[in-house]
Amino acid sequence: MNGALHGVRILDLSNVVSGPLAVQMLADQGADVIKVEQPGTGDIARLAGAQSGGVSSMFAVLNRNKRSIVLDMRVSEAKSIMIDLIETADVLVQNFRPGAMKRIGLDYDTLKGRFPKLIYVSISGFGADGPYAARRVYDPIIQAVTGFIATQKISGSKKPELIKNIVCDKATALTTAQAITAALFARERGQGGQHVEIAMMDAGLAFLWPDGMWNDTFTSDDVPKTPPLSDIYRVTKTKDGYVTYLVVSDAEWQGMCKALGYESLGTAEKFKSLPDRLANIDELIAFLEAEIGKWDTTDICNELEKYEVPFARINELDEVASDPQIAHRRSIRKVDHPHGGPMQMPEPPARFEKTPSTFRHHAPMLGQHSKEILTEIGKEPDDIARLSDMGALG
């Protein structure tokens, strides 16, 4: 069966994470993706993470189901090839700094008259204009501006902490993938092509806001504050490991007390309702940390499950793939890369009944499909040899 986006062609000019991950999700869903890379190293994600047989772990996971062509945009013939590729495409995705595509004559305003059905996606750090627009951006910079780092402060600490994960890049990728499918749907309804602009800053703000900014949503001075998630989200040590838990409802709190052997505490006035528990959060957390610390991990997990308390033991990274639920759902695929060797990566998370996502082929080596793609757009072997000799193909 074909994937949900079978028949859609996407030109992926993006690098690193925010664009490649978005497009990879659409490639999993059946889109034909041509990754256009610069000569030399290509996408710098090819250098990130563990390396095996010339294959980067990060690049391999972010670029499966894509084909790679190398074009040196400094050569006019390469730009002509790019125009030929755009003729065949439904979507173009780029995440260069604002102004870069205009300098090479491939910006939306230049292209929209010739390609009225093209969905042109521009991803940037801070947007196309404003005081930060020209800055170089990586995930931690967006975390700093949007409040992610501030939310990581533990109660009583003044030191903010980074989320040790490229969360803003990934939030941008999710936003981008959804925006592309929405634009494709609008085009099917007769709206034609359009320019879709996504700033990592905006995507990060929207991703963080509902919970991270719940004390900054209402702007009246008389609205009482509630403890932030940084006070509530905890990793708690056991005798031999770590667990996490979150009790929100009264029933969950009462279950926690039963699991720990303090059933009467479940209805004590000080902790009876959620507002009561939040008002006394520091005392509550201290009690739970002391009591859970008396248990072996397996034993406390059994008790928490018995009383239907939301919990999980903390998996070390090398334990994730063997977690019973992950293994049961076959959420991780084991494959053999022709160059990198044995590897594993997550299955596409959206599971379609009638149009399943598929693993069609591995992330490409740099320029692996250049000749194949050029042949598809009508280039003869002599043309391809000539383009290669003049440096258009890198």
Buried (B, 14 or more C-beta within 10 A) or exposed (E): EEBBBEEBBBBBBBBBBBBBBBBBBBBBBBBBBBBBBBBEEBBBBBEBBEBBEEBBBBBBBBBBBBBBBBBBBEBEBBBEBBEBBBEEBBBBBBBBBBEBBEEBEBBBEEBBEEBEEBBBBBBBBBBEEEEBBEEEBBBBBBBBBBBBBBBBBEEEEEEBBEBEEBBBBBBBBBBBBEBBBEBBEBBEEEEEBBBBBBBBBBBBBEBBBEEBBBEEEEEEEEEEEBBBEBBBBBEBEBEEBBBEBEBEEBEBBBBBBBBBEEEEBBEEEEBBEBEBBBBEBEEBBEBBEEBBEEBEBEEBBEBBEEBBBBBBBBBEEEEEBEBEEBEEEEBBEEBEBEEBEEBEBEBBEEEEEEBBBBEEBBBBBBBBBBBEBBBBEEBEEEBBEEBBEEEBBB
